[in-house]
Amino acid sequence: TFSLLNNFLKKFTRLPPALFVGIVLLGLGYIVYGSWLAKKWGVNPDRPTPAHTKFDNKDFVPANPAVLMGHHFSSIAGAGPINGPIQAAVFGWLPVFLWVVIGGIFFGAMHDFGALFASIRHGGRSIGEVIKDNIGPKAYKLFVIFALLVLILVIASFTSVVASTFQSTVDANGNPYDFITVGMDNASGNASTATTSLLFIVIAIIFGYFVYRRGAKVGPATVIGVIGIIVITFIGLNVGINLPRTPWIIFIAVYITLASLLPVWILLQPRDYLSSFLLYGMMILALVGVLGGSWNSEFELEAFTGWQSSSGYLFPTLFITVACGAISGFHSLVASGTSSKQINSEKDAKVIGYGAMIVECILAILSLIAAATVWHLVQGGENSLGLTMSSPPTIFAGGLATLVANMTGTVADFSNPLFNTVYTLLTLAVSVFALTSLDTGTRLGRYMFTELFVHEGEDPTKITGFRGFLAKPVVGTIILVAIGCSLGYANVTAIWALFGAANQLLAGLALMAVACWLGNIGKSNKMFFIPMVFMMIATLTSLVITVTQRINSVMAGGADWTIWFQLIFAVALIILAVVVSISGIQTFAKQAKGEITGDAKAVEATK
């Protein structure tokens, strides 16, 4: 019976109605549940947003909803919904699919929407500040430290991803590439991606200058910008920049340092907006490939492989590994760190907060289907050119490029120009979004690092002494970049396991923060309790398992620096999370007695 059911479920992905069912359910979640949440929380389109009340032309800048959607979606997507579902596919496609859909609707999208709305009502301040106003300053300080640790892991994880998609070492014959290679037959996929990504930064700066400084209309500028993307993509397909891993990590460090310090209109907003068109194009291409190529493709990934895999037991591993594909604490930092400062009207909060996460869930399902397409390569096999697919970005690009090639009945390897073009476009999109998460994450880290050393009402520029030195934006940025990019040398799988747990634990704490605020202003917060408790249990369980395993490695005498790093980091996360959670539980207990917790005056202003 199990075998028959498994075979039926394998066929279920082949057509593949799984994608159709997922899109329908996620769409219904947005229309029904998202609208219900907006009504319950009291979203008010007539209330001025921080982008208007605190306008400073640097961080607080009203954005066109389409531009802000592009920024927000690009920032939260990154490589997360690609890495997570593909790594979790070792349990089979069905558990991943169910968690993406159910988790996306009732956990992740609500989490993002709630964090964005809470930040808007708190003057565009961070989730940490929401905790300060509604729980207390001690919990706030601990949360900021916790969030900084998570952002260091974000920088490390995505630095490793981007460097892996850029680096070129040797060609198919084992010979080093020239620094510059010309011609599609000579430029490697990674070198082409690197070239196009660098040119993309130039296009974004030009777009931002003309739109925000020369008064160009967004519509015509967008058309020109998209044409520019097509041009630089053509250039990238024919001109490759070949560098090994180390120079690319240095480049990433310099880039994210500058990107986090520059005003948002110069690079952050225009780059994220234009990159969203790459993502939309990538998803359309993926949908065409899935719908057209699945008829001629074999899906070797089983629906369910068992309760245990090489990664561990299904609980808690699945719910940690999928990460951004279902729920992500990093999203709360983006929503409350940059998006809330740029949102033009509260009516845009649903589409940007809830809607962007729904689209990300669709991307996660597409990633899962891509992995199923080339599962024999993921498991260590080779294609006709000897290409193995070990990293999630190459699995994603290779799987969808294979579907497109199968749709046309052509060979699925780099000897096929169509396969080569699609593969390069998709790896470009992955690298662009990983870079977007990097520069956004670094900017958020800069905000939070500065907050640790600035007292209430102080002007950071007027603080003297060592505390004033640490409060300088450039100092915090350099410290975070140095630590994060150094860790980026480590294997992405090793970092991702710890990032997943820390990220999901952050999501649990963000859910707690928003629930505490809603309880204080007399709004319904019961929808937060089950997701909050589940994420806390799953992630603390994962961290305890990590600590136990790393202690065993240390006792066995086989511990390198990565083992010690994961052990110390995991213990610190557990301690911080438990202490903040206790403060949250005490807050809920007081609210149950009818008390307003935290700063009553500050809470009153958010109603």
C-alpha positions in Angstrom: 0.0 0.0 0.0 2.8 2.4 0.9 4.6 1.6 -2.4 1.4 2.3 -4.4 0.8 5.5 -2.5 4.4 6.6 -3.0 4.2 5.9 -6.8 1.0 7.9 -7.1 2.4 10.8 -5.2 5.5 10.7 -7.5 3.2 11.0 -10.5 1.4 13.8 -8.7 4.5 16.1 -9.2 5.0 15.0 -12.8 2.0 16.9 -14.3 2.6 18.8 -11.8 -0.7 19.6 -10.0 1.3 20.0 -6.8 2.4 23.4 -8.1 -1.1 24.4 -9.1 -2.6 23.3 -5.8 0.1 25.2 -3.9 -0.5 28.4 -5.8 -4.3 28.1 -5.3 -4.0 27.5 -1.6 -1.4 30.2 -1.1 -3.6 32.7 -3.1 -6.6 31.8 -0.9 -4.5 32.4 2.2 -3.6 35.9 1.0 -7.1 36.8 0.0 -8.9 35.3 3.0 -6.5 35.0 5.9 -4.5 38.1 5.0 -7.6 40.3 4.8 -8.9 38.9 8.1 -5.7 39.8 9.8 -5.7 43.3 8.4 -9.3 43.8 9.8 -8.5 42.3 13.2 -5.4 44.4 13.7 -7.0 47.7 12.5 -4.9 48.6 9.5 -5.8 52.2 8.7 -4.9 53.7 5.3 -5.7 57.3 6.5 -3.0 57.2 9.2 0.3 58.8 8.2 3.3 56.4 8.0 6.8 57.1 9.4 8.1 57.6 5.8 6.1 60.9 5.9 6.2 61.9 9.6 10.0 61.2 9.9 11.1 62.0 6.3 14.9 62.5 6.2 15.7 61.7 2.6 18.2 59.0 3.7 16.4 56.1 5.6 12.8 57.5 5.9 11.8 58.0 2.3 8.2 57.3 0.9 8.5 54.7 -1.9 6.2 53.8 -4.8 4.5 50.6 -3.7 5.9 48.7 -6.7 9.4 49.9 -5.8 9.0 49.0 -2.2 7.6 45.6 -3.1 10.7 45.0 -5.2 13.0 46.0 -2.4 11.2 44.0 0.3 10.7 40.9 -1.8 14.3 40.9 -3.1 15.6 41.4 0.5 13.6 38.6 2.1 13.9 36.2 -0.7 17.7 36.0 -1.2 18.9 32.4 -1.6 16.7 31.3 1.3 13.7 29.8 -0.5 16.1 28.0 -2.8 18.6 26.7 -0.3 16.2 25.6 2.3 13.6 23.5 0.4 16.4 21.8 -1.7 18.4 20.8 1.4 15.2 19.6 3.1 14.2 17.5 0.1 16.1 14.5 1.6 12.9 13.8 3.5 10.9 13.7 0.2 9.0 16.4 -1.6 5.7 15.9 0.3 6.8 17.0 3.8 8.5 20.0 2.3 5.5 20.9 0.2 3.1 20.7 3.1 5.3 22.8 5.4 5.8 25.5 2.7 2.1 25.9 2.1 0.8 25.5 5.7 3.7 27.3 7.3 3.7 30.0 4.7 0.0 30.9 5.2 -0.4 30.6 8.9 3.2 31.2 10.2 5.5 33.0 7.8 3.2 35.5 6.0 1.4 36.4 9.2 4.8 36.9 10.9 6.0 39.2 8.1 2.8 41.2 8.0 2.7 41.5 11.8 6.3 42.7 12.1 5.8 45.3 9.3 2.6 46.6 10.8 4.0 46.7 14.4 7.0 48.6 13.2 4.9 51.1 11.2 2.9 51.9 14.4 6.1 52.2 16.4 7.4 55.0 14.1 9.4 52.7 11.8 11.5 51.4 14.6 12.9 47.8 14.8 11.3 44.8 16.4 13.8 45.3 19.2 12.2 48.7 19.9 8.8 47.0 19.9 10.0 44.7 22.6 11.4 47.6 24.6 8.1 49.5 24.5 5.9 46.4 25.3 8.1 44.1 27.4 11.0 46.2 28.8 14.6 47.5 28.2 16.3 44.3 29.5 14.5 42.1 27.0 15.2 44.7 24.3 19.0 44.7 24.8 19.1 40.9 24.8 17.0 40.7 21.7 19.3 43.1 19.8 22.3 41.0 20.7 20.4 37.9 19.5 19.4 39.6 16.3 23.0 40.7 15.6 24.2 37.1 16.0 21.6 36.1 13.5 22.6 38.8 11.1 26.2 37.7 11.3 25.0 34.3 10.2 23.0 35.9 7.4 26.1 37.7 6.1 28.2 34.5 6.5 25.6 32.3 4.7 24.9 34.5 1.8 28.6 35.5 1.4 29.4 31.8 0.9 26.5 31.4 -1.6 27.5 34.5 -3.7 31.2 33.6 -3.7 30.3 30.0 -4.8 28.2 31.3 -7.7 30.9 33.8 -8.8 34.1 31.8 -8.4 35.9 30.3 -11.4 38.9 28.0 -10.9 39.5 25.6 -13.8 37.8 24.8 -17.1 36.4 21.4 -18.1 39.9 20.3 -19.1 41.4 21.3 -15.7 43.2 24.4 -17.0 42.9 27.8 -15.2 40.7 30.3 -17.0 42.0 33.6 -18.2 40.9 36.6 -16.1 38.6 37.7 -19.0 37.0 35.2 -21.3 35.0 36.2 -24.4 32.4 34.2 -26.2 29.6 32.0 -24.9 31.7 28.9 -25.6 34.6 30.2 -23.5 32.8 32.0 -20.6 31.9 29.7 -17.7 28.4 30.0 -16.1 29.9 31.4 -12.9 32.1 33.9 -14.7 29.1 35.1 -16.8 27.0 35.5 -13.6 29.8 37.5 -12.0 30.0 39.9 -15.0 26.3 40.5 -15.2 26.0 41.0 -11.4 28.7 43.7 -11.5 27.0 45.5 -14.4 23.7 45.2 -12.6 25.0 47.4 -9.7 26.0 50.1 -12.3 22.5 50.0 -13.8 20.9 50.3 -10.4 22.9 53.4 -9.5 22.1 55.1 -12.8 18.4 54.2 -12.3 18.4 55.7 -8.7 20.1 58.9 -9.8 17.6 59.7 -12.6 14.5 58.7 -10.7 15.4 60.3 -7.3 17.6 63.2 -8.4 16.6 64.1 -12.0 12.8 63.5 -11.5 12.5 60.7 -14.1 9.1 58.9 -14.1 9.2 55.4 -12.6 7.4 53.9 -15.5 9.6 55.0 -18.4 12.7 54.5 -16.2 11.6 51.0 -15.4 11.3 50.1 -19.1 14.8 51.5 -19.8 16.1 49.7 -16.7 14.7 46.3 -17.9 16.1 46.9 -21.3 19.4 47.6 -19.6 19.1 44.3 -17.7 18.6 42.4 -21.0 21.7 44.2 -22.5 24.0 43.4 -19.6 22.7 39.8 -19.5 23.7 39.4 -23.1 27.1 40.9 -22.3 27.5 38.6 -19.3 26.7 35.5 -21.5 29.6 36.4 -23.7 32.1 38.0 -21.4 33.2 36.3 -18.2 35.2 37.6 -15.2 37.2 34.7 -13.8 38.4 34.9 -10.2 38.9 32.4 -7.4 36.9 32.5 -4.2 39.0 34.8 -2.1 38.9 37.9 -4.3 35.2 37.6 -4.6 34.7 37.5 -0.8 36.9 40.6 -0.6 34.7 42.3 -3.2 31.5 41.3 -1.4 32.9 42.7 1.9 33.7 46.1 0.2 30.3 46.2 -1.6 28.1 45.5 1.3 30.0 48.0 3.5 29.4 50.8 1.0 25.8 49.6 0.3 24.8 49.7 3.9 26.2 53.2 4.5 24.9 55.0 1.4 21.4 56.6 1.4 18.7 54.1 0.3 17.9 56.1 -2.9 21.4 55.6 -4.3 21.6 51.8 -4.4 19.3 50.0 -2.0 15.9 51.0 -3.4 16.8 51.0 -7.2 18.8 47.9 -7.0 16.2 45.9 -5.2 13.4 47.3 -7.4 15.2 46.3 -10.6 16.3 43.0 -9.2 12.6 42.1 -8.5 12.1 42.1 -12.3 14.8 39.5 -12.5 13.0 37.4 -9.9 9.6 37.8 -11.6 11.2 36.8 -14.9 13.0 33.9 -13.2 9.7 32.7 -11.8 7.9 33.0 -15.1 10.7 31.1 -16.8 10.5 28.5 -14.1 6.7 28.1 -14.4 7.0 27.7 -18.2 9.7 25.1 -17.7 7.8 23.2 -15.1 4.5 23.2 -17.0 6.1 22.5 -20.4 9.0 20.3 -19.5 7.6 18.1 -16.8 5.8 16.0 -19.5 9.2 14.9 -20.8 11.0 14.7 -17.5 11.5 12.0 -14.9 11.1 13.0 -11.2 13.2 10.7 -9.1 12.6 12.3 -5.8 10.2 10.2 -3.7 7.2 11.8 -1.9 8.4 10.6 1.5 11.7 9.0 2.3 11.3 8.3 6.0 11.3 10.0 9.4 15.1 10.1 9.5 17.7 11.2 6.9 21.3 12.0 6.7 20.4 15.5 8.1 18.6 14.1 11.2 15.0 13.4 12.3 12.2 15.0 10.4 11.3 16.9 13.6 12.9 19.4 14.1 15.2 19.3 11.1 12.6 19.9 8.4 11.1 23.0 10.1 14.6 24.4 10.6 16.1 23.6 7.2 13.3 24.9 5.0 13.7 28.3 6.8 12.8 31.2 4.5 10.6 29.0 2.3 7.9 28.9 5.1 8.9 31.3 7.9 12.0 33.4 8.6 12.9 35.7 11.5 15.2 37.6 9.1 12.0 38.9 7.4 11.0 40.6 10.6 14.3 42.5 10.7 13.8 43.6 7.0 10.2 44.5 7.6 10.9 46.6 10.7 14.4 47.8 9.6 14.0 49.2 6.1 10.5 48.5 4.6 8.5 50.2 7.4 10.6 53.4 6.9 9.6 53.5 3.2 6.0 52.4 3.1 3.7 55.1 1.8 0.4 54.0 3.3 -0.7 51.4 5.8 -3.0 49.9 3.0 0.3 48.7 1.3 1.3 46.7 4.4 -0.8 43.6 3.5 0.5 43.2 -0.1 4.1 43.9 0.9 4.2 42.1 4.3 1.8 39.1 3.6 2.0 39.1 -0.2 5.7 39.0 -0.6 6.0 35.9 1.6 3.3 34.1 -0.4 5.3 34.7 -3.6 8.4 33.4 -1.8 6.5 30.2 -0.9 5.7 29.7 -4.6 9.5 30.1 -5.3 10.2 27.5 -2.7 7.8 25.0 -4.5 9.6 25.7 -7.8 12.9 25.0 -6.1 11.6 21.7 -4.8 10.5 20.7 -8.3 13.9 21.8 -9.7 15.6 19.5 -7.2 13.3 16.6 -8.2 14.2 17.1 -11.8 18.0 16.5 -11.3 17.8 14.4 -8.1 20.3 11.8 -9.5 22.8 14.6 -10.0 22.1 15.8 -6.4 22.8 12.3 -5.2 26.3 12.3 -6.8 25.6 11.4 -10.4 27.0 13.3 -13.4 25.5 14.6 -16.6 27.0 14.1 -20.1 29.6 16.9 -19.4 30.6 15.5 -16.1 28.7 18.3 -14.3 27.7 17.5 -10.7 25.2 19.6 -8.8 26.1 19.9 -5.1 25.1 23.5 -4.1 21.4 24.6 -4.0 21.9 27.4 -6.5 23.4 25.1 -9.1 20.7 22.5 -8.4 18.0 25.1 -8.8 19.4 26.5 -12.0 20.3 23.1 -13.4 16.9 21.6 -12.6 14.9 24.3 -14.2 17.3 24.6 -17.2 16.8 20.9 -17.7 13.0 21.3 -17.7 13.3 24.0 -20.3 15.6 21.9 -22.5 13.2 18.9 -22.1 10.3 21.1 -23.2 12.1 21.7 -26.5 13.4 18.1 -26.8 17.1 19.3 -26.7 20.0 18.0 -24.7 20.2 19.2 -21.1 23.8 20.2 -20.7 26.1 23.2 -21.5 26.6 22.0 -25.1 23.0 23.3 -25.6 22.9 27.2 -25.9 19.4 27.2 -24.6 20.3 25.2 -21.5 23.4 27.4 -21.0 21.4 30.7 -21.3 18.7 29.6 -18.9 21.2 28.2 -16.4 23.2 31.5 -16.4 20.0 33.6 -16.1 18.9 31.6 -13.1 22.3 31.6 -11.3 22.4 35.3 -12.0 19.0 35.8 -10.3 20.1 33.7 -7.3 23.3 35.7 -6.9 21.5 39.1 -7.3 19.0 38.2 -4.5 21.7 36.8 -2.2 23.6 40.1 -2.7 20.3 42.0 -1.9 19.9 40.1 1.4 23.6 40.8 2.1 23.4 44.6 1.7 20.0 44.8 3.5 21.2 42.5 6.3 24.3 44.6 6.8 22.3 47.8 6.9 20.0 46.3 9.5 23.0 45.1 11.5 24.4 48.7 11.4 21.2 50.0 12.8 21.1 47.5 15.7 24.8 47.7 16.5 24.5 51.5 16.9 21.3 51.1 19.1 23.3 49.1 21.6 25.5 52.2 22.4 23.0 55.0 22.1 20.7 55.9 25.0 17.1 57.1 24.6 17.0 60.5 23.0 20.7 60.8 22.3 22.2 62.0 19.1 24.8 59.3 18.0 27.0 62.0 16.4 27.4 63.8 19.7 28.5 60.9 21.9 32.1 61.1 23.0 34.7 58.5 24.2 34.8 54.8 23.3 31.0 54.5 23.3 30.8 57.3 20.8 33.4 55.5 18.6 31.3 52.3 18.7 28.1 54.2 17.9 29.5 55.4 14.6 27.7 53.7 11.7 30.9 52.9 9.9 32.5 51.1 12.9 29.5 48.8 13.4 29.4 48.1 9.7 33.0 47.1 9.5 32.9 44.9 12.6 29.8 43.0 11.2 31.2 42.7 7.7 34.6 41.5 9.0 33.2 38.7 11.1 30.5 37.7 8.7 32.6 37.5 5.6 35.4 35.7 7.5 32.9 33.0 8.4 31.8 33.0 4.7 34.9 30.9 4.0 33.3 28.0 5.9 31.2 25.4 4.1 27.7 26.9 3.5 26.0 23.7 4.7 27.7 24.0 8.1 26.7 27.6 8.4 23.2 27.0 7.1 22.4 24.4 9.8 23.1 27.0 12.5 21.6 29.9 10.6 18.3 27.9 10.1 17.9 27.3 13.9 18.9 30.9 14.8 16.7 32.4 12.1 13.6 30.3 13.1 14.2 31.1 16.8 14.3 34.8 15.9 10.9 34.3 14.1 9.5 32.9 17.3 10.7 35.9 19.3 9.3 38.3 16.7 5.9 36.6 16.8 6.1 37.0 20.6 6.9 40.7 20.3 4.0 41.5 17.9 1.6 39.4 20.1 2.7 41.4 23.2 2.1 44.7 21.4 -1.4 43.6 20.1 -2.3 42.5 23.6 -1.3 45.8 25.0 -3.5 47.8 22.6 -6.5 45.5 23.1 -6.3 43.7 19.7 -6.7 40.0 19.1 -3.3 38.2 19.3 -4.4 34.6 19.8 -3.4 33.7 16.2 0.2 34.1 17.2 0.3 31.6 20.1 0.5 28.3 18.2 3.1 29.5 15.6 5.1 31.1 18.4 5.2 28.1 20.7 5.8 25.6 17.8 8.8 27.6 16.4 10.3 28.0 19.9 10.0 24.3 20.6 11.4 23.2 17.2 14.3 25.6 17.2 15.4 25.1 20.8 15.2 21.4 20.2 17.4 21.8 17.2 19.9 23.9 19.1 20.1 21.4 22.0 20.8 18.6 19.5 23.5 20.8 17.9 25.1 21.5 21.3 25.0 17.8 22.2 26.6 16.7 18.9 29.3 19.4 19.1 30.2 18.4 22.6 30.5 14.8 21.5 32.9 15.9 18.7 35.0 17.9 21.2 35.1 15.0 23.6 36.2 12.7 20.7 39.1 15.0 19.9 37.9 15.7 16.4 36.8 19.4 16.8 38.1 22.0 14.4 37.3 25.7 14.6 33.9 25.3 13.0 32.8 22.9 15.6 33.8 25.2 18.4 32.1 28.1 16.7 28.8 26.3 16.3 29.0 25.1 19.9 29.6 28.5 21.4 27.1 30.2 19.1 24.4 27.6 19.8 24.8 27.9 23.6 24.7 31.7 23.4 21.5 31.6 21.3 19.8 29.2 23.7 20.6 31.4 26.7 19.5 34.6 25.0 16.3 33.1 23.7 15.3 31.5 27.0 15.8 34.8 28.9 13.8 36.8 26.4 11.1 34.2 26.3 10.7 34.3 30.1 10.2 38.0 29.8 7.5 37.5 27.2 5.7 34.9 29.3 5.6 37.3 32.2 4.2 39.9 29.9 1.4 37.7 28.7 0.6 36.7 32.3 0.3 40.4 33.2 -1.9 41.1 30.2 -4.2 38.2 31.2 -4.8 40.2 34.4 -5.8 43.3 32.4 -2.5 45.1 32.9 -0.7 47.2 30.2 3.0 46.2 30.2 6.1 48.2 29.2 5.9 51.9 28.5 2.3 52.8 28.7 2.7 56.2 27.0 4.6 54.7 24.1 2.0 51.9 23.8 -0.8 54.5 23.7 0.8 56.3 20.7 0.7 53.1 18.7 -3.1 52.5 18.9 
